[in-house]
Amino acid sequence: MYKYLSLTLLLLTSVCHAQKKPLDHTVYDAWEAISSKKLSNNGDWAGYVISQQQGDGTLYLSSLVSNARLKVSRAENLQFSPDSKYAVFSIKPFYSATRADKIKKKKADEMTKDTLGIANLTSMAVVKIPRVRSYKFPENGLAYLAYQLEKPVDTSKKAKSPAGSEVKKDVEDYFADDEPSKTDRPEGSDLVFKNLMTGVERTFKYVSEYTFSKNGRQLVFAATGSKKDAAAKAGVFLLNIEKGTLKTLVSGKGNFKNFLFDEEGESLVFLGEQSPEKQEIKDYFVYFNSPSLDTAQVLVDAEMPGMPKKWSVSGDGRLNFNKEGTKLFFGIAPVKKAKDTTLIDFEHAKLDIWGYKDDYLQPMQLKNADQESKRSYLTAIEIFNSDIRIAPLTDAKLPDASLIDEGNSNFVLASTDYGNRVQTQWSGSAIRDYYLIDTKTGARKKIITGLSGIAAPSPSGKYVLYFDKKTAGWFSYNILTAKVTQVSVGIPTRIVDELNDVPDEPDPYGVAAWTEDDRSVLIYDRYDIWDCSPDGKTAPKNITNGFGLQNKITFRYNKLDPEQRFLEKRAVVLLDAFNNTTKEHGFYRTNIGDSKNPELVMMDKFSYSKLEKAKDAERYLYDKGNYSNSPNVFASVDLKTEVKLSNTNPQQQNYNWGTAELVKWTTPKGYNSEGILYKPENFDPAKKYPMIVYFYEKLSDGLYNYVPPAPTPSRLNISYFVSNGYLVFAPDISYEKGYPGRSAEEFVNSGVESLKKNAWVDGAKIGLQGQSWGGYQVAHLITRTNMYAAAWAGAPVVNMTSAYGGIRWESGLNRQFQYEKTQSRIGATLWEKPELYIENSPLFSLPKVSTPVVIMANDADGAVPWYQGLEMFNGLRRLGKPVWLLNYNNEAHNLVQRQNRKDIQIREQQFFDYYLKGAKAPVWMVGGIPATEKGKTWGFELTDEKP
């Protein structure tokens, strides 16, 4: 009986699989993903947004203590009030409405705007307020909300005269006062302050910027005023929320911004200028206010003692109080030169001059020109010092600095790569000197010279911890005694990347955290965590007891409080865990004061998102999924039991999906390797399947990642192909210095050969697909073997000799470092090892190619020069090889525009279907698309003709 029952179930299962349809290109837009999630401070409410790839998303609010639930269409940007009683969110326009506005080419002010939603989490009532630009809650305190409205729609300008002509002069004059001026001063609109508990609200006109104090007791805002509304005053105003009083801090028009309260919410600073509107270079000041002052006072101006000559306060600088509120850090910069309006544009040359002594190449300078024009230099002032003066801490030759002990220290840590910048052209990494700078006097003391690595101060400011790549060690510098100690001495395992396979010093695994009072620092090796003494007086202690190494589990500290600066001596912490053998993910718990084995909390065949923890409660929120299960949101109080909150992509059950499994093999040189094999859900071992091999470097750690069907930037759409009857193989690759091409051969080809031993793999119907570095390897492989029936190479480098001296236009960097030190892995200059550049350049072996190939090379590619694709295409074309090139106009290295992503999915499917499944060829492969038909036809139609 049981035998017949099993047979019946087997037949039913087969029928169910047979009934499932393959994915098609119409499913993408509605496919869902969890785009954001958040917990209320008390942990009673969870909010998450499920978005569509293209369409309208949905916000869900779920009570974790009752069955209350609220669903809001098109809502996002969720914020909970500090008291956890309210939720606010923006409700986006319908996707269809925004699309219609774009079709009509409406201006920004005419587009459909967001609506503000306010949800009462007790009554579940939702209030909607149209045309809201922004909104804020204070960090702490009660449910006080401030929101700024969009400017009113200007309908009068479109008024028509009885004769049908536009009313021009009178309307233009009427609105002239409120039209944007040709200055950098922002426009103002209504700001509404609302007490959500009482419903009482106040409206302030023409507000340009606003900020709550951290404790929620004060609200500061700047108003632009209006010539046509005499009652609307311009200036800066401070609302005392508890008393309901409004204080004028600055009167008159100007640009006021970067409002910052101290920790107690008492003192206030901001940047401001009241220069004539037509003055191009504005004179900024730092303003200061406190409860004892009736108005804001100018704290720093260009005449302040200590200000360098021809320097002034920067309007682009950040403001920072120290934690104690006694010191202020701000930015200064050289006074900018105004434009010479007498110059006539067409009478002057336009050129870039490249000099060999320049710190940075011209393309990089041009790329960063706007950023550099806004650069400011850190400066300090002791606010309550009777001898008030500023202390410039950085300058053009020493530009970077970070605060120590939240600014309470007498020093900042500054660094510079000045004098070492040119060599980054080929080294790829900066060499920096580090200084301690006195915040009172600006005096400098060099503490580290020529460091290739990283450095940062300890939380309490007793040490500077740094990693030196040259010695592969962690060191501490004692700020009080100037003593240097190697804190990682005694760790018996490697604390740098054991799998590093580029011709450069390996990076460290990193630092987990410091313990209180800078007692110790927790340092990672590949698997475990070591407690190290910064003074070197005690030996390192393995706080995970070697359990990670023994079980090949990588432990990493899970920082749940973003404001936490250090751990208590015996803190119990959560650890992220990844099993390097099984690829499972999960969490463990350990007491950092012990040296016991970590306690298992949860470990499973899923990928987990970063944990979200409620600020004031032991409640967690996360999402998890794997290849077969769409990620969903879960809530938990202990990470052992969980409640599922969402149900994404229920339509997936209607489609033939797939499975992901780990496969392992030994390469010809004896290396152990692994990869992922994806199979269709209705996989039948009695059939033969075509296979596509997709690779980059190492992908097997993503065994349990969900891969949604989506029009990708040019990677392989794995889910689509698996659903449509393909096997997809993603092998890991390890590299030998100087031989990246041979390395790809070693691992990819051997992995394919091992799978071909299975009768269900059709060895004559195997394709290759790769993008960027993967595209290079595709190009190389088809010059070395004829075992592949079709290949697709996105943005490949095929000629390392011509690419070596080129520019990565998206950053302005020269490409030499990539070949000598990083991904391309040659490990030498072109003139030192020209034979390696030639061997690893597919261009020189194009006559050996017999595999049909499609190349994607886009003319706005900022990473790989698009002429690399042209060199490959033109070479193969001349040799009479079957080759096609796709150039998506004005597109980047990875496709950005969704219509292009959709297009390439169809072409990729048609290409592989023809060569691996024997399907008909599309018109674009047979006859191409003539330039005269560009934008009129796309050539997707299938034909009986052969390419």
N, C-alpha and C positions, 0 to 999 in steps of 0.2 A: 504493500500500500504506500509506504513512504517513498519507495522508488518511483511510483507513478506520480505521486504528489510533487516530488522534486522535479520530475520531467515536465509536469504541467507548469510549475512556477518558472522553469527555465524557458518554456515556450512563451509564457506570458511576458517575461522580461524581454525576450527577443522581439516580440511584437511591439512592446512599448518603445524599445530602442528604434525599431523600424519606423514607428509613427513620428518620431521626433524629426524635425526638419533641420537642415543645415543653416547656419548663420548666413545672412546676405548683407549687402552694403546699406540696406535701409534701416538696420537696427541701431546704428551708432548713436543717433541724436538722443534717443530716449533712455539709453543705458545709464544707470545711476551710480553715484559715488557719494561717500560721506565727505562733505567738503569742510565741515567744522563741527566742533562739539564743545560743550562748556557745562560746568556745574555751578550752581549757586553757592554762595559762601557757606551756608549752613548745610549744604549737601542734600537738601530735600528735593531739589529740582535739577533735572538734566535737560539740556537743550542741544539739539543737533540739526544740521541742515543736510538734506539729501538733495543733491543737485543732479541735473541731467547734463549730458555732454553738450547739448545745444537745446535750450528750452527753458522752462520755468521750474525752479526748484521748490522745495517745501521745507519749512521749519516745523519741527516737532518739539513741544514742551511736555515733559513727562514728570509727574510727581513720583518720587521714589519712596513715598510713605503712604500713598493712597492710589486710587485708580484714576485720578484726575489726569486729563490729557488734552492738549490743545494743538491743533494743526493750523498752520497759517501758510497759505500759498504764496510763493515768490518772496518769502522773507529770508533775510540773512543779516549778518553783522549783529548778532545777539549780544546784549549786555544785561546782566542781572543787577538790580539795585543792591547797594551794600548791605541792606537789611534782609535781602532775599525775598522780599514781598512783591516785587514787580520785575517784569522783563520788558525790555524795549528792543526794537529791531527795525530795520529798514525794509519796506516792501517795494520791491523793484517793479517797474512797469512790465506788462506782459511782453514776452520776447517778441511776439508778433507786432506789438505796438512800436517797439524800438526799431524793429526791422522796417516797418512802414515809414518811420521818421527818417531812417537812413536813405531809403529809396527816394523820398521826397527831398533829400539833401537839406534837411532843416539845420539851422544853426544851433549851437550848443544851448543857448538860452531858450530856444523854441522846442527842444526835445522834451518828451514826457519825463517828468521827474519822479524821484522816490517819494514814498509816503512813509511817515513814521507810525509804527504800531506800538501801543503801550498796553501791556497785558497785566491786569490785576490777578495775581496768582492765588488769591483767596476766592474771589467771585468768578474768576475765569472770563471776565468781561474784557473786551479789546476795544480800545479807542484808537481811531485812525486820524492822522493829521496830514493833509496833503502838502506836497512841495517842501520837504524838509531836507536841508543841505547836510547838516551834521547834528550830533547829539552827544551828551556826556553825562555820566554820573561821577560824583566824587569817589575816591578810592575807598573811603571809610565814611561812617556816619549814617544818616537817614536817607530816605528815598527822595532826594532832591534831584531834579532833572533840568538840564538846560539844553535847549535845542534851537538851532538857527534855521530860519526859513530861507528858501530861495528868493531871489528878487521877484517882485510881482511881474506877471506877464505884461509886456508893453503892447497893448492892443491899439493904442491911439495912433501909433505910427502907420498903422495899416488902414486908417480911416479914409473913406472915399468921399470926394465932393459929389454934389448932385449930378454933375456932368460925367462922373466916372473917373476923373483924374485924381491922382493922389494929392492929399492935403500935405504940403511940404513945409513951407517956411514956418508957419505958426507952430506946427507940431515939433519941428526940429528945435526951435527956440525954447519951447516949453520943457523939453527933456534934456536940453544941453547940460544943465547942472549935474545931472546924474549919469551922464555917459562916461564910460571909463576914460580917464586921462592917460596921456602917454607918459606915465610915471610908473614906478613900481608899487604905488600905494593901492591897497586892495579896496574893493567896493564893499559897502556895508549892506546888511539886511536885518530884518527883525530877529531879535533874540528873545526867546520866551523862557523865563525861569518858572518852574512849576513844582510846588510841593505836592507830590503824588498822594500823600496821606490825607491832606485836607482839600486838595483840589484848587487851592489858591495859587494864582499865577500873576506874574508881572511881565510886561513886554518892554523891551528897550529897542529903540530905533537905530538903524544904520550901523549895526555892530559888525566889525571885521574880524575880531578874534576874542576868545574867551577861555577862561580856565578856572576850575575849582581849586581851593586849597585841599590838601590831602584829607583833612578831617571833615571836609564838607561844610565848614562854617562860613566860608567866604567865597564870593564869586567876583572875579575881576574881568573887565571887558574893555575893549577899545571901540570907540564909535567914530565914524567918519563925518557925521552930520550931513546937512543938506541945505543948499542955498534957498530952496523953495519951501523949507519947513523951519521957520525961525525957532520953534520950540525944541527942535532936535539939536542938541549940543554935540560938538565934537570934542574928543578927548579920551581920557582914561578914567574909569569909574570903578569903585569898589563897593560891592553890596555885602553888608553884614547880614547874613541870612537869619541869625537868631534875633537880632534887633529890628531887622527890616529897614535899616538906614542905608542911604547911598552917599558915598563920599567921593568928591571929585579929586582925583589925584593929579591930573594934568588937564589943562583947558586948551582948546584950540585944535586945529587940524594938524595931522601928521601921520606918521606910520609907526605904530606901536605893536610890538610882538614879543614872542618868547617869554611870556609871563611865567614866573617861577616863585612859588611860596617855599619857605623853609619847612623843615620837618614838622614844626609845631603849628604851621599855618598862620604865623604872626607876621613875620617879615616878608616882604615882596620885592622882587627885582624884575626889571624888564628892559628891553632895548627900545629906543625911540628916537625919532628925528622930526623936527619941525622946520626943515629947510624950505626955501621957496620951491613951489612945485616944479618950476621949470629948471631948477638947478639939477644937473645930471648927477653929480657926486654928492650924496647926502651926508650930512654931519650927524652921526649917531652918538648917543649918550647911553650910559647905563643909569637907569633910574632906580631909586630905593625908597621904600615906604615901610613904616612900622606903626603900631597902634599909637605911639606918642607923637607922630607927625600928622599934621592936618592935610598936607599934600605930599606928593612924591618929590623927592629931591634928586638933583643930578649927583650921582655918586662918582662917576668917572666921565671925563671929557678929554679932548685932545690936549688940554693944558695941564692935566694932572701930573704932579711930580712923579718921575719915573717913566713917563711916556717917551719913547724914542722920538727923535726929531723927524718930522714929516710922517708920523704914524698917527693912527686914531682908533677909536673903538670900531670894531667890525660889526656891520649889520648882519653878517652871516654867521657869527660865532654863537656857540652854545653858552648857556649860563648854568652854573652848578654851585649850590651851597655846599659847604662841608656838612657833615652830619650834625655837628654842634651848632651850625648856623652862625658862626663867627667869622667865616672866611668865604669869599666869593671868587669863583674862577670864571673868567670870561675870555673873549677873543679880541685881539687887536691885529691890525694889518697896516702895511704902508698905504698912505693916501693914494688913491687911484688917480690916474691922469684922465682928464675929460677929453672927449673926442674933439679933434680939430675939424670944426664945421666948415673951414675955408677950403679944405682939400676937395678936389673934384675927382670923383671915383674913376672915370674913364681915362684920366690923364696920368694915372699911376700904375706901376707894375704890380702884379699879384704873383707872388712866388713863395716857395718855402726854401730856406737855405739849410742844408744839412751840414753840420760841422763835426769833425771827428772827436772834438773835445766835449761835445754836448753830453750832459748827464743822461739825457733820454733822446731816443730817436725822434725825428720830427713827427711821424705819424702818431706816436704815443703822446707827444706834447699837444698835438692838435686834438687828439681824442679827449685829453684831460684839460683842455684850455679853460673851459667854463668852470670846472671844478677848482682849478688852480686860481682862477680870478676871484673865487669866493673863499679861498683858504684863509683861515685866521690862526693866530698863534696864542697859545694858552698863556694867560696872565692871571696873577692873584692879587687880591687886596684884602687886608684885615679890616673888616668893616668898622669895628668899634675902637680901633687904635687912634689915639689922639694925634699921632704923627702920621696922618693918612697919606699913603703913597702907593703906587702900584709896583709890582715886581714882575716884569716880563720873564717868562720861564722858557719859552721856545722861540726859535726864529727860523729863517730859511735853511740854515745849515744844520739845525737841530729841531726838526719840525714836529715830532710826535711825542706825546706824553700821556701818561695815565696817572690817575689819582691813587694815593696810598691810604689805606685805612679810611675809605670814604671821604678823603680830603682832610681828615683830622691830623694826619702826619705833618711834620715840618718839611717834608720833601715830596716831590713827585718823581716818578721814574720816566725819564725821557730817553729816546733812542733816535739814531740816524743812520742812514746808509750813505751819507754824503762822502764822496771820495771812493765809493765802491759801486757806483750805479752802473757804469759802463759795462762791467763784467757780467751783470745780470743778463746781458744779451746772449751769452753762451752758457752761463751757469744756471740760470733760471731761478735762483734763490738769492735772497739779499744777505749781505754781510753787514752787520750792524754793530755800532758802538752804543753802550748804555751809560747813562749819567743819572746821578741823584742831584736834583736841583732844589735849593732852599727856597721855600715859598715866601719867605720874608725878604730875602736879599737878592734872589736870583742867582746866587753863587752856584757853580757847577763842579761836580766831582765825578770823574770817569771811574766806573767800577768794572766794566767789562769791555774788552777790546776785540773787535773782529769776530763777533759771534755769528756762526751759522747755526741757527736754531731758534729757540723761543725763550722769552723771559717775562716774568710777571711778579708783582709783589704778593706777599702773603697777606691774608685778610687783616691781621692786626698790625701789619706794617713793620714787623721785626726783621723780615728777610726779603730778599729777591731770589726767587727760584728760577733757575734757567737750565735748559738742555743744550748741550754742545754736540752737534752731529759728528764732529770730527773725532771725539773721544767716546761717543755713544753713552754719555753719562749725565745724570742729573746733579746739579750743584746748587748750593745755597750761599748767598752773600749776606752776612750779618750786617745790617745797616748801622748798628751801634759800634761794633768792634772792627768792621771791615774784613772779618775773617771769612775765607772761602772754604767750604766743606763739600766733598763729594758724597751726597746723601745716598746714592744708589749702590755704594760699595757694600758688598755682602749679599746682594741679591744674586742667587745662583743661576737664575734663568735670564734669558735675553729680554731686555726692556725696549728693544727696537723691533721693527717689523721683520719677522722671521721669513716672510714670503716675499720680501722685496726683490724684484727682478728687473729693476732699471739701473743703469750705470751711475748711480748716485748714492750717497750715504743714506741709509734707511731712516725713516721718521720714527719718533718714539710712539709707544702705545698711548702715552698721555698720563694725565693726573686726574684722579677721581675727586679729591676734596682735601681740605685741611681740617685738622681738629682744632678745638677751641684753644685760644691763646697761642696759636701757632706752635702747639706742642709737637705736632707731627704732620707729615704730608703723606697721602695715600697715592701710591704710584702703581700703574698697571704694567703687567707683562702680558704675554699673549692671552693667558687664561685667567690668572689670579690677580690679587690686589695685595700690595705690600705697604705696611705701615713703617715709614722711614723717619728717623730723627733728623731735623735740619741742622742740629749741632754735631751730629755724628757720634754722640755719646752712647747711644744704644744701637744694637744691631737691628737690621730690618726684620720685621715680623710679618709672616704671611697670614693675613686676617681671614683668608678663605681656606687656609690649611692645606694648600696644594690640591684641593678637591677639583679645581678647574683643570689643572694639568692631568690629573689621574683619569678624568672622565672626558677630556677634550671639550670642556664647556668653557666658553668665554664669559666671564662675569664683568659687568659694568655697573657702576653706581647709578641709581635712578634718582635724580634730584627732582623732588616733587614740589618743593617750595622755591620759586625763582628768586626770592629775596634772601634765602638762607646763605650765609657767608661761610659758615664752618659747621662741623659736626661736634657734638659733645663726646666726651671721652669714651663712653660706653653706649653710644647711640645704636639703636637697632634700625637698620636700613634695608630698603628693598634693592635687589640687584636684578638688572636685566640679564638674561641668560640665553646663550645660543650654543646648541650642541653641534660642534663642527663635524661630527661623524654622521648623525642622523638628520641634521639641518632643522631640528625642532627648536622652537622658541618658548620662552616662558620667564618665570620670576622665581628668585630665591630670596630668603631673608637671612641676615646675619647680624651679630653684635660685633661692632668693630673693636671692642675691647677684648674680645676672646680670640682664640685661634682654633675654633671648632669648625667642623664642616658646616657649610651653609645649609639652612633648612629649606627643603623644596616647598614651594608654594603652589606653582602651577607650571606644567610643561606639556606641550602638545604639538600636534602636527599643524600648526597655524603660524601665521605671521601676525604680530601684535603691533598696534600703533603705540606711540608714546602715551604713558599713563597721564591722565588728568586727575588731580586730587582736589577735593573741596578745601577751601582755605581754612574753615573752622570745624571740619568734621572728618571722620575716617570713612570717606566714601570715594570710590574711584570710578572713572569713566574711561573707556577705551573701545577700540574696534579691533576685530580680528577676522581673518579670512584665510583661505588657501586657494589653490588653483580651482578646485571644484566648488568652493563656497564663496559667494559674494560677501565681502566684508560687511559686518553689522555692528551696531553699537551695543555695548554691554555695560551694566553697572554692577558694582560689587562693594561689599563692606570689608571683605577680607581677602579677595582675589582667589578664594577657594570655591565659593559659591558665587553664582552670577545670574543676573537677570537680563535676558535679551530684550532690547528696546525697539529695534528696527527690523525691517524685512525688505532688504533691497533686492531689486531685480528678480521678482518672482517669475517673470517671463522666461528666465533662463531654463527652467524645467521643460519648456516647450521645444528647446533646441538640442540638437546633438552636441553635447559639450565635450569634455575630455578629461584625461587624467595626467598627472605628472609623477614621474618616478625617477629615482636616482640610479644612474648606471655607472659602472666602474670598469676600467680596463687598464692594461699595461702597455705603455708605448714601446716602440722598437728599441729605445735606449734604456728601457727598464724603469721609466718613471710611472708611478701610480697616478692615474688621473680619473676624473669623474665629470659627469655632466647630467643634464636633465633630458629625459625623453618624454615628450608629450604624445599621447595617443588619443584617437577619437573615442568617445564614450561607447560607441557601438563597435569597438575594435574586435575583429575576428581573426584569430591567429591562422586560420586556413586561407586567408586572402593575402595578396601582395599589395603593399602600400608604397606610393611615392614618398620621398622624404626630402624635407628642406633643412639644411644645416645653417643655423644662425648662431653667431658668436661675436664676442668683443674681446674680453680678456678672461675674467672668471665670472660665471653666472650661477653656479650651482648652489650658492648660499641662498638663492631666491627660490628654492624648490617649492616652498609653501606660499609663494606670493600669488595673489590673484592677478590675472592678466585679462582685463576687460577687452571686449571687442571694440576697437576704436581706430579711427583714422590716425595713424601715428605720424610723427615727424619724419619718418622714413625708415624706422626700424621695422622688423617683421611683425605683422599683425598675427601673432601666434594663435590666438583663440579662433580667428576666422579660418585659418588654414587647417587647423586640427578639426574643427567642426565640419569642414568640407572634405574630409577623407585623406588628409596628409598626416604623416608623422613629422614632428619637428624635433630636431636634436640640437641641444645647446651645450657644446663641450667647453670645458675649462681649458685655458692655455697658459702655460708657464714659459718664460722666455730666457733664452741664452744671450748674453751680451754680444752685440755685433751681428746677431743672426735672427732677427724677428721673423723673417720670412720662413726660414727653416724651422723655427719653433712652431709656427702655425702648421706647417706640414707634419711635424712630429706628432702633434696632439690632435689636430682636426682629422687628418687622413686616417690615423690609426683608430680613432674613435669611430669613424664611419666604417672602417673595415671590420671592427669588432661587431658592430650592429648588423652588417651585411651577412654575417653568419646565420642570422635568424631568417627562416624561410619567408617570413611575412614582410621583409624589407626588399623592395624591388631595386636591386643594385644598379640597374640600368636607368633608373628614373630618380636620380638624386640631384638636388639643386643647392646652391649656395646663396646666402643673403647676408649682407653686412653693411653697416653705415659708419662713415668716418674711419676710425682705426679698423673697424670690421671691414669696411669697404676696401681699404688697402690690402687686407689679408685675402679678401676674395680675389682681387686683381692678381696678387702674387700666386695664389694656389692654382689658378687656371693656366698659368704659364709653366707649371711644374707637373701637372697631371691632366689626363683626359677622362678621369673617372666621373666628372660631373656633367650632367646633361644640360644644365642651365645655370646662369649666375647673375646676380643683381648686386651691383656695387654702388653704394651711395657715398658721394663726396670722397672718392679715393685719392690718395697720393700715389702716383705711379712713377714719378721721377724725383727721387730724393736729391739728385744733384741740382735740379732747378728749384725745388721747394726749399732747400736748405737756407738760402739767403733771403727768402721772401718775408713778407709781413703778415701777421695775423691782424687783419684790419679791424676786427671788432675790439681789439685792445691796443693796437699799435705796436705790439711786441714783435721783435724779430724771431724767426723760427729756429735759430741755431740751437738754443737750449733744448728744444724738443728732441733733436737728433743726438745731441751729445750727452744729455743727462736724464731725459724722461722717456715718454712713451715710445718714441721711435727706436730707442735703445741701441744706437750705433756705438756710442761711447767714445767717439773721436771726431775730430774735425774732418771736413771734406778733403783737405789737402794732406792730412795724416793717413787716412784710410780710404782713398777713393775707390778701391776695389770693393769695400763693403757697401758703399753707397750705390755702386752699380749693381752688385749682386742682389741687393734688396730693392731694386727699382724694377718693377714689372715691365716698364717701357722697353727695356733692352732685350726682353725675351718675348715680345709680342708675336713673332713668327711662330712660336710654339703653341699658340692658343688655338683651340678648336671648339671651345665651349661658347655657345651663344651668350651674350652678355648685354644687360642694360646698365647704363651709367646715369646716375643723377649728379649733375654739376650745376649749381645755381649761381647766377651772375652777381649776387650780393652776399656770397659766402664770406663770412669774416674770419673763419678758422682755417679752412683749406683753400688755397687759390683755385678758382674754378677752372683755370687753364690746365690744371692737372687732369681734369676730366676730358678737356679738349685734346690734350696730347694723347690720351688713351684712345679716344674715339677716332681721331684722325689717323693714328697709326693702324688701328684695326681696320678701318674703312679702306685705307690704301692697300692693305693686305687681303682685302676681299672677305674679311671675317664677318659673321653676322653680329652686328652691334647697333645699339640705339642709344641716344643720349637725350635725357630730359633736362631742360633748363627752365626751371620755374622762375619767371621774371621777377626781379627785385626781391627774391626770397633768400633766406638765410641758410646757414650750414644745415640746420634742421628746420624743416618746413614749419612755418608759423601760422600761415593763413589756413583756416579750416577747409576752405574749398580746394586748396591744393593738396591737403592731406587726404581728402576724400578721393581726389583724382588719382593720386598715386596708388591708393589701395586697389582701385579697379584695374589699373594697368599692370600692377604686380601680379594680381590674380590671373589676368588674361595671359600674361607671359608664362607663368609657371604652369597654368592649365594646358597651354599649347605644348610645351616641351616635356612635361612630366605626366600629363594625363591624356595626351593625344586629342585635345579639344581643338575646335576651329580657331584660326588666328583672327585677331581684330584688324581692322583697316589700318590703324596707326602702325602696326608692325609690318604690314604688307606693302603699303604704298606711302606711308608717312602722311604728314599733314602739310600741304603747301602753305607758304606764308600768306598767300592771298585768301586762304580759308581760315586763318588764325582768328579765334574768337567767334567763329561761325559754326565750326564743326570740331569734334574731339576724336573722332575715329574709333569709337568703342564698338561699332557694329562688327559682327562676326562675318567672316567670308570663307569660302571654300578655297581661296587662293593660298599659296604658300609664301612665307616671308622670304 
